Amino acid sequence: MHAATNIAGQKPVVNNNAKKLAILGAGESGVGAALLAKQQGYDVFVSDGGPIKEIYRAELQQAQIAFEEAQHTEIKILSADEIIKSPGISEKNELVKKIRAKGIPVISEIEFAYRYKGDSKIIAITGSNGKTTTTALIYHMCKLGGKDCAMVGNIGYSFAKQVADDPKPLYVAEISSFQLDDIKTFRPDVAVLTNITEDHLDRYNYNIQNYIDSKFRIVENQQPGDVFIYCLDDETTVKNINKYNIKSTLYPITMSKELPQGAYLANVKMHLKWKSEEMQMSIDDFKLKGKHNQYNSMAASLAATAVDIRKEKIREALQTFETLEHRMEPVATIKGVEFINDSKATNVNSTWFALESMEKPVVLILGGVDKGNDYSTMKEMVAEKVKAIVCMGADNIKIHEAFETLVSAMVNTSSAEEAVQAAFHFATKGDVVLLSPACASFDLFKNYEDRGNQFKQAVKNL
């Protein structure tokens, strides 16, 4: 790619001693990393094995960054000094194996962004479930509390791109285990681990311990002045927490007992204890309903307190927070049947939580790409809450095996339209049709947003 001439007619400076950086994957995180790297004077090359979305291609062209799509030129990639790989690319990938064999350092986009964050603070949220809601709730609290902050990471906007385009004194970052796999120095001031349940085991050789180790990396660089918020009621977290040398100050959350420090529920009140302060709030005032959201609300309240948000602002945020799109999102009520879009439920635990918060009989739309799901944990909840199951996906055998004796009706469908019509047929006035698939979406849909949007459109077409 030739150095293009910019508007003023000068040629951009080409620094021949610049560190060579290859970026694998030209999605949100890859392009964000490329823009920051270019700004910091690296010699950048972006390579995507598939087609690049128009919006990202335009950004790379505008920034005059060399890229390729639908191929990987190995000689260019393997001559890099450092590589940033998209969280979606597995270690089993042949190119990744060659990179590892050559010993080229591989980092994630959040690690790269962290290098250039300056004095800003980071609240980082990870966990199998609840991380998106908790991230959005913390951001809502920080904004209400007057902080100049940005919400970044897994939730939509690349951390690196935010650092490049519009740096902030505070970042609220949702972080997946895949992003944590390739960190070296990344150190959040406040780390939140919502819970750990079996998820993405296909990426961790079906070994839950590898996945647990990955989640706990969020605290590995923390120091005594940093804060770690975790759930005392989450069995996997508690069983594993002593395996790691955690230096940060621990702030647990629980519903089972009083705590000297942290947050707990007692007598339908949330108690928040921070150093010498205490705050109480009735859970009836929380805008978010359901037990899982009480955990999310406690975790968020502690995280906001850790960055000096005042108690009354936290209270106001808990009363005004609007649910996110595709996460227990009410769509419409038709002939007394309520439709709820929980397309973001891509694992069994998420769907369990969604069912747990239901107070009406449920027609459940399930299915998609199974990531090694164990449906046995859902059986009791399905028996208690669900009257019919509509399967939506290419392969529904495991769902049938798990639930067909527990519900009165079960049917296979192959589109959102068909699924919604079948569910409406099974539902009667006073029921809920819940799209909470417990699976990834990549068989019939582009992603969980596409699945949720098609569901909403199909409901509107009824």
Helices and strands as residue ranges (DSSP letters): E 20-24, H 28-39, E 43-48, H 54-62, E 66-69, H 74-77, E 82-85, H 94-102, E 106-107, H 109-115, E 121-126, H 131-144, E 149-153, H 159-165, E 170-174, H 177-180, E 190-193, G 201-204, H 208-216, G 217-219, E 227-231, H 235-240, G 241-243, E 249-254, E 262-266, E 269-274, E 277-282, G 283-285, H 291-306, H 311-320, E 329-334, E 337-341, H 348-356, E 362-366, G 375-378, H 379-385, E 386-392, H 397-403, E 409-413, H 416-426, E 432-435, H 448-460
